[in-house]
C-alpha cells in the first residue's frame, strides 16, 4: 500500500475531489494557494467544511470521534470511525481521522491505508499529505517524505511544519529524521 500511496501522491494534480464535497472548497483552495486573504481563516474554513457531511448524523459521529481522539479514548474513536466509514465510505474526513488515530497508535500501515483513501476522495487534503510525510520520515524514507511535503505545500504553501521538514531534508548531509 505504501508504494501505491506514493504513486497516488505523484498523480494528485490530475485527480478531482469526490462529488460530495462542498463546491465552496474550490474557491477556498484558490485563495489559499495565492495567500489571498487571512490564511488561518481560509484553513479553518477548509477544515470546517471537511468535517461536514450532508447527513448530520455523520458529521456528529465524526465530531464525537475527534473528541474521543483528543481525550485519548482511542478504542471508542476506532469503533465510531469504523462504523462511520462503513456507513459513509466516501466521507474523506472519516478516513483522515482514522489515519490520525492509527498514527497515534503507531499503526503506520493502517494509517497509510487510511491516508490513501482520504487522498483518493480529496486529493487536496494537505493534512493527510503532511501526515504521510511524517510517517515517511519515521520510516527513514527521505525521498517519499520530500514528495509528500512538496505535494502538501503545492496545495497549501503556508504549512510551516511541512516547510520546515522539507527544508531540513534538503540540507546537505541531513538525515531528515526528527
Beta strands, then each sheet from edge to edge (+ up, - down):
end
